Amino acid sequence: MKPENIVRHELIGLEVKVAESSNKSQTGLSGKVVDESRHTISIETRKGVRILPKDTCVFSFLLPSGERVRVDGKLLVARPEDRIKKKFRTW
């Protein structure tokens, strides 16, 4: 898993932080990705599981290598199994 291809990988299990959101109460939330659907991502925080819309957030994922990668949630809007097969322009 590299910063260039994170959009095509499985996100469940990665540490994530909401870097930006149109809903200011979601900005700064962090935890582990526990589930993902077409339009939402579920994050386990200290206060419980939060379900966030992908298209209104910018996420910062922590890769296993220790590197942080910012991803616009609009790029993630798709079912996980379809997103993995999808072709992306360089982002």
C-alpha positions in Angstrom: 0.0 0.0 0.0 1.5 3.3 -1.1 0.2 6.9 -1.1 -0.3 6.7 -4.9 -2.7 3.7 -4.7 -4.4 4.0 -1.4 -7.8 4.7 -3.1 -7.7 1.2 -4.7 -6.9 -0.6 -1.4 -9.0 -1.9 1.5 -9.5 0.8 4.1 -10.9 -1.3 7.0 -8.3 -1.5 9.8 -6.5 1.7 8.9 -6.2 4.6 11.4 -7.9 7.7 10.0 -8.5 11.3 11.0 -11.1 13.7 9.5 -8.9 16.5 8.2 -11.8 18.6 6.8 -15.5 18.3 6.7 -18.5 20.5 5.7 -19.9 19.5 9.1 -17.5 21.2 11.6 -18.4 18.8 14.4 -16.9 16.0 12.3 -13.6 17.7 11.7 -10.8 16.2 13.9 -12.5 12.9 14.6 -10.0 10.1 14.6 -10.0 6.3 15.1 -9.9 3.1 13.2 -12.0 2.3 10.1 -14.3 -0.6 11.0 -16.8 -0.6 8.1 -17.4 1.0 4.7 -20.3 1.2 2.4 -20.9 3.0 -0.9 -21.5 6.5 0.7 -20.3 6.1 4.3 -17.3 5.2 6.3 -17.6 3.9 9.9 -14.9 5.0 12.4 -14.5 3.5 15.8 -13.6 6.4 18.1 -13.1 6.5 21.9 -16.8 7.5 22.2 -18.1 4.8 20.0 -18.7 4.2 16.3 -19.4 7.2 14.1 -20.8 6.9 10.6 -19.6 9.7 8.3 -20.5 10.5 4.7 -17.6 10.1 2.4 -18.4 12.9 0.0 -18.3 15.8 2.5 -15.0 14.9 4.2 -11.3 14.9 3.5 -9.6 12.0 5.3 -6.1 11.6 6.5 -5.1 7.9 6.6 -2.1 6.4 8.4 -0.5 3.8 6.2 1.2 0.7 7.7 4.5 2.3 6.7 3.8 5.2 9.1 3.1 7.7 6.3 0.0 9.9 6.4 -2.0 10.4 3.2 -4.9 12.9 2.6 -7.7 11.7 0.4 -10.8 13.6 -0.7 -13.8 11.5 0.3 -15.3 12.1 -3.1 -12.7 9.8 -4.6 -13.9 7.1 -2.2 -17.6 7.2 -3.1 -18.2 3.7 -4.5 -18.8 0.3 -3.1 -15.4 -1.0 -1.8 -15.4 -4.0 -4.1 -16.1 -1.7 -7.1 -13.6 1.0 -6.1 -10.8 -1.5 -6.0 -11.4 -2.3 -9.7 -12.0 1.3 -10.8 -9.5 3.2 -12.8 -8.4 6.6 -11.4 -6.7 9.5 -12.9 -3.6 10.6 -11.1 -4.8 12.5 -8.1 
